[in-house]
C-alpha cells in the first residue's frame, strides 16, 4: 500500500477487491465459500435484501448517536467482530491486528478458539470488550479449564458454538484439495457432537461468566436457552458454512426475539455487510450484529489499519441510514421502519457489493 489507508479505501467493496488480490486461491475460497450448494449462504443475503425501509421525514437529525450496548456496556457501534477460524491465513499475526482495531474503535471482538494468537494472546491485543468462543474438543474438565483461563484473561463473556455437532462438507475446499492446517490438527470432534443441554446447565452452575450460545436457529431452542439462564442467544448459521438449505439469519431473528421476550440478549450474524444491514437487525430486536467476512477482507487487505478503516466506513453508512430514516439513535428503531420487499439482485456472498467490477482505482 503506497498511499494512506483512508485514501486507499473509500468504500467497503474496495476491501473485497484488495483481499482477493492478496490472498491465495485456497484462502480466498475458504473465506467466501459455504457448505455444499451454498444455499444457506445465499439465503443470508436474500433475507437482508428482502427488507426495505419506511423512512420518516421532517425530524431533527442534526445530532445522531451511533452507539449501542453489549451486556450493559456502551460500545461505539452495535457490531462485533465475529469469531473466524484460521485468521492467520489472512494476516501473519492472526487475529491480533483485528482485535487491536476493534478495541481502538470501541467495539467488541469475539475470539475464535481456532485462531492465533490464542486465548491469552488475543486478550492482550485489545483493551476493549471481548468474548471467547469455544469449540468443545475435550471433556468437562477440559471445558472448565478453558473457562477459567478466559475469566482470568478478562473476557466479558464465554461462548459455546452449538451448530457444529457434525463438521460440514465445504465443497469449494474439498474440490480444490485445500486442507486447512487447523483441521489437520483438530481432534476430539466427538466431544462437540455430544454437547447437550445438560452441559449448558452445568456450565451455568459452575462458572460466573455470562454465557452465549452461538448457532441458535429456532424459537424452540431460544426458549430452552433462556430457560437454562443463558444471557445471550446468538442467531447464526455459521455464515452458511454448516447446514445447507437453512434459513437466512435475518429470517430467523423475529421468532427468536419473540421467544426470548426480553429475558436475554439476542445477537446475530450471517451475511451482514453494510450499514443498512446492521440497522435492519437492530430494528428487529437484535442487540448486536456480528461481522465475519467483512472484517476478514479488511484484515487481508490492510491489516489493523484496514479493519479500523472498515469500521469507519461502516459507521458512516449507519449514520447515513439512521439520519435518512428520521432516527437519532438505535433506541428509536422498531419494526415500523421496515417493510417486506422483493430483492432486486440475485443473492450471493458479494451481492452487497455490486460495484466490485469497476475499474481498479490504482491504489495498489
Buried (B, 14 or more C-beta within 10 A) or exposed (E): BEEEBEEBBEBBBBBBBBBBEBBEEBBBBBBBBBBBEBBBBBBBBBBBBBBBBEEBEEEEBEEBEBEBBBBEEEBBBBBBBBBBBBBBBBBEBBBBBBBBBBBBBBBBBBBBBBBBBBBEBBBBBBEBBBBBBBBBBBEEEBBBEBBEBBBEBEBBBBBBBBBBBEBBEBBBBEEEEBEBEBBEEBEEBEBBEEBEEEBBBBBBEEBEBBBBBBBBBBBEBBBBBBEBBBBBBBBBBBBBBBBBEBBBBBBBBEBBBEBBEEBBBBBBBBBBBBBBBBBBBBBBBBBBBBBBBBBBBBBBBBBBBBBBBBBBBBBEBBBBBBBBBBBBBBEBBEEEBBEEEEBEEEBBBBBBBEEEEEEEEEBE
